[in-house]
């Protein structure tokens, strides 16, 4: 039962720690990983939220280059791992200009919608929601993300090196990969998921499904026009400037219709408890990757109890996440001061009576069933799931008010 030494608090020490204890599980393989410019930990999360300025967000959230013009907040890694719960971020936007506040909150609702969808249909989000995907009318004879294209080299480099992208370039990569190149969108989303600090099966899969049009048959048609609008210097310096392979709009057709996942049109969603459920006195707080904030409900209820986080070794061996993601988690755990273990969750928590915050992911139900959970705390939903349709974001927004 491997108990790992506590992660150090400094970045250089964390890089060594991840390389030593988790390097064999990373996408890059054994060795010292690199880190993102986005630091993990509650201190960094709190600073990002305290300095949040949404002025101009609606107009600039999709700007790509120069980076100084970007209006994106880079809060998403902290939201994904529960350091900044959605209700807290929603409240922080209250004083922003009306147009910017509305657009920012729409993006928070999209994150919540993705969680509702994942909580209801689970792994079925990896299947097309309605259509099998776009079918290009013209063959693509290059790599899906061809590096000779400056727009692809820039965006994939940022993805691989920093683990974060603005929404616009996420759509560029998804559309280029599937709509124009005709590659399987599920393979593309997995590549992106491995690198993104905010990567989650819920939001990442939903974003790809929307971009490649599997839900509606209407694709986001990435072309040179978007690059010149959002990052004109890329086209100006591109070796293919006069022979651009994405000069015009992509010609595609919607793929074959598929049966949507059961429950998409309506049905129950496991939203977890509405109040604390207790079956005994816990001796440990179990922290999960969905809820690593100082204000995790179970942790806040038992500040005098030891907390433990388990790096799920079989899961990490299968996912092969980029080392950057594990560095972000290790930095977060270093601030929490939690016990850190590596192995199978049920084995590492054997003999403990745990309190835990319920999480809106199917894997939580499976793993918690193998652990002696004596206290479950509610998830901090922005809008608690109901039984209405999840066929579209707009329908969900209307039904969940």
Long-range contacts (C-beta under 8 A, 24 or more apart in sequence): 1-341, 1-343, 1-347, 1-348, 1-350, 2-341, 2-342, 2-343, 2-348, 3-339, 3-340, 3-341, 4-311, 4-340, 4-341, 4-342, 6-334, 6-337, 6-340, 7-330, 7-331, 7-333, 7-334, 7-340, 8-334, 9-334, 9-335, 11-35, 11-39, 11-331, 14-327, 14-330, 14-331, 14-334, 15-327, 17-330, 18-323, 18-326, 18-327, 18-330, 19-323, 21-342, 22-311, 22-316, 22-323, 22-326, 22-330, 22-342, 23-323, 25-311, 25-313, 25-316, 25-317, 25-320, 25-321, 25-326, 26-320, 26-321, 26-322, 26-323, 26-326, 27-194, 27-195, 27-320, 27-321, 27-322, 27-323, 28-322, 28-323, 33-322, 33-323, 33-324, 33-326, 33-327, 34-161, 34-323, 34-324, 34-327, 35-324, 35-327, 35-328, 36-162, 36-163, 36-164, 36-197, 36-324, 36-327, 36-328, 37-162, 37-164, 38-74, 38-77, 38-162, 38-163, 38-164, 38-197, 38-328, 39-328, 39-331, 40-77, 40-327, 40-328, 40-329, 40-330, 40-331, 40-332, 41-83, 41-331, 41-332, 41-334, 41-335, 42-83, 42-293, 42-294, 42-332, 42-335, 42-336, 43-335, 44-78, 44-331, 45-75, 45-78, 45-83, 45-84, 45-293, 48-73, 48-74, 48-75, 48-78, 48-84, 49-75, 49-78, 49-84, 49-88, 49-89, 49-92, 52-92, 52-93, 54-93, 54-96, 54-97, 54-100, 54-101, 54-104, 55-96, 55-97, 55-100, 56-100, 57-96, 57-100, 57-103, 57-104, 58-99, 58-100, 58-102, 58-103, 58-104, 61-103, 61-104, 61-107, 61-166, 61-167, 62-166, 62-167, 62-168, 62-230, 63-166, 63-168, 63-230, 64-166, 64-168, 64-169, 64-230, 64-231, 65-154, 65-230, 65-231, 65-232, 65-233, 65-234, 66-233, 70-166, 72-166, 72-167, 73-104, 74-164, 76-111, 76-164, 76-197, 76-198, 77-163, 77-164, 77-197, 77-198, 77-328, 79-111, 79-198, 80-197, 80-198, 80-199, 80-200, 80-203, 81-289, 81-290, 81-291, 81-292, 81-293, 81-328, 81-329, 81-332, 82-290, 82-291, 82-292, 82-293, 82-296, 82-357, 83-292, 83-293, 83-294, 83-332, 84-293, 85-293, 85-295, 85-380, 86-111, 86-112, 86-380, 86-381, 86-382, 87-380, 87-381, 87-382, 90-382, 107-167, 108-382, 109-382, 109-383, 109-393, 109-397, 110-203, 110-206, 110-393, 111-203, 112-381, 112-382, 112-383, 113-206, 113-390, 113-393, 113-396, 113-397, 114-200, 114-202, 114-203, 114-206, 115-202, 115-203, 115-360, 116-269, 116-360, 116-383, 116-385, 116-390, 116-396, 116-400, 117-202, 117-206, 117-390, 118-200, 118-201, 118-202, 118-205, 118-360, 118-361, 118-362, 119-269, 119-270, 119-271, 119-360, 119-361, 119-362, 119-385, 120-263, 120-264, 120-267, 120-268, 120-269, 120-270, 120-385, 120-390, 121-261, 121-262, 121-263, 121-264, 121-390, 122-362, 123-201, 123-362, 124-261, 124-262, 125-201, 125-202, 125-205, 125-206, 125-209, 125-261, 126-186, 126-201, 126-205, 127-258, 127-261, 128-209, 128-214, 128-215, 128-255, 128-258, 129-209, 129-214, 129-215, 129-258, 129-260, 129-261, 129-264, 129-391, 130-214, 130-215, 130-216, 130-217, 130-257, 130-258, 130-260, 131-213, 131-214, 131-215, 131-216, 131-217, 131-254, 131-255, 131-256, 131-257, 131-258, 132-214, 132-255, 132-256, 132-257, 132-258, 133-178, 133-184, 133-185, 133-212, 133-213, 133-214, 133-255, 134-178, 134-179, 134-182, 134-212, 134-213, 134-219, 134-252, 134-253, 134-254, 134-255, 135-182, 135-252, 135-253, 135-254, 135-255, 136-179, 136-180, 136-181, 136-182, 136-250, 136-251, 136-252, 137-251, 137-252, 137-253, 138-251, 139-182, 140-180, 140-181, 140-182, 140-245, 142-181, 142-245, 143-181, 144-176, 144-177, 144-178, 144-181, 144-183, 144-188, 145-173, 145-176, 145-177, 146-245, 148-239, 148-240, 149-238, 149-240, 149-245, 149-246, 150-234, 150-235, 150-237, 150-238, 150-239, 150-240, 151-227, 151-231, 151-234, 151-235, 151-238, 151-246, 152-176, 154-231, 154-234, 159-192, 159-195, 159-196, 160-195, 160-322, 162-324, 163-195, 163-196, 163-197, 163-322, 163-324, 163-325, 163-328, 164-196, 164-197, 164-198, 165-196, 168-226, 168-230, 170-207, 170-211, 171-207, 171-211, 171-220, 171-222, 172-222, 172-226, 172-227, 174-207, 174-208, 174-211, 174-212, 174-220, 175-211, 175-212, 175-219, 175-220, 175-221, 175-222, 175-250, 176-222, 176-246, 178-208, 178-211, 178-212, 179-211, 179-212, 179-213, 179-219, 179-220, 179-221, 179-222, 179-250, 179-252, 180-222, 180-246, 180-250, 180-252, 185-209, 185-212, 185-214, 194-319, 194-320, 194-321, 194-322, 194-325, 195-322, 195-324, 195-325, 196-325, 197-324, 197-325, 197-328, 199-321, 199-325, 201-361, 202-360, 202-361, 213-254, 214-255, 215-391, 215-392, 216-392, 217-254, 218-254, 219-250, 219-252, 219-254, 221-249, 221-250, 221-252, 222-246, 222-250, 223-247, 223-248, 223-249, 223-250, 224-248, 260-391, 263-390, 264-389, 264-390, 264-391, 265-389, 265-390, 265-391, 266-387, 266-388, 266-389, 267-387, 268-387, 269-385, 269-386, 269-387, 270-365, 271-360, 271-379, 271-381, 271-384, 271-385, 272-358, 272-359, 272-360, 272-376, 272-378, 272-379, 273-358, 273-376, 273-377, 273-378, 274-378, 274-384, 275-378, 276-301, 276-375, 276-376, 276-377, 276-378, 277-375, 277-376, 278-374, 278-375, 279-373, 279-374, 279-375, 280-353, 280-374, 280-375, 281-353, 281-374, 282-353, 282-354, 282-355, 282-374, 282-375, 283-352, 283-353, 283-354, 284-308, 284-349, 284-352, 284-353, 284-354, 284-355, 285-354, 285-355, 285-356, 286-310, 286-349, 286-352, 286-354, 286-355, 286-356, 286-371, 286-373, 287-336, 287-338, 287-356, 288-356, 288-357, 288-359, 288-364, 289-329, 290-357, 290-359, 290-360, 290-361, 290-364, 291-357, 291-359, 291-379, 292-329, 292-332, 292-333, 292-336, 294-336, 296-357, 297-357, 297-377, 297-378, 297-380, 298-355, 298-356, 298-357, 298-375, 298-377, 299-357, 301-355, 301-375, 301-377, 302-355, 305-355, 306-338, 306-339, 307-336, 307-337, 307-338, 307-339, 308-338, 308-339, 308-340, 308-341, 308-348, 308-349, 308-352, 309-333, 309-336, 309-338, 309-339, 309-340, 309-341, 310-340, 310-341, 310-342, 310-343, 310-345, 310-348, 310-349, 311-340, 311-341, 311-342, 311-343, 312-344, 312-345, 312-367, 313-342, 313-343, 313-344, 314-344, 315-363, 345-370, 345-371, 346-370, 346-371
